[in-house]
Amino acid sequence: MAETVQDNLTSEVRSQLKQIVDKHSGQKESIIMILNETQEKLGYVPYEAQRYIALETGIPLAEIYGIVTFYSRFSLKPVGKYKISSCLGTACYVKNAQAVLERIEEKVGIKAGETSADGKYSFVATRCIGACGLAPVITINEDVYGRLTPDDIDGIIEKYK
């Protein structure tokens, strides 16, 4: 007997999730595609959505949670309109990435790992993003900025007001 989902999902969100799950039904290794589309639609993958997906696919909730928390692509909390990632990998770190990170925190008013109250910015510190030749590097959504100093940050953030 299938378990009934008792959660805070709206009927619209439940319908969106059902469409995503049905679209990938029967496809081998479809869970990543389902979670990716859920992240794109909702802006994050909340517990209720993970539970719904688990019940619909038969994949254990613990496995889904493990995937969501393993890959940095997925978020458990809503992310801001502008997702700022500051690389702290070795190449960036030795070229003063920590000072760049601190300037971003000052400019957007949140610490790494937080989302601003107005939902405009999310900020994360990441390990290598694969642009070592441009160290230190940040990304804002799909835009990449490299060879940065703390003085560069104000002008960059102004583009995303």
Secondary structure, DSSP 4 states (H G I P E B T S, - for coil): -PPP--SS--HHHHHHHHHHHHHTTT-TTTHHHHHHHHHHHHSS--HHHHHHHHHHH---HHHHHHHHHHSTT--SS---SEEEEEE-SHHHHTTTHHHHHHHHHHHHT--TTEE-TTSSEEEEEES--S-GGG-S-EEETTEEE-S--GGGHHHHHHTT-
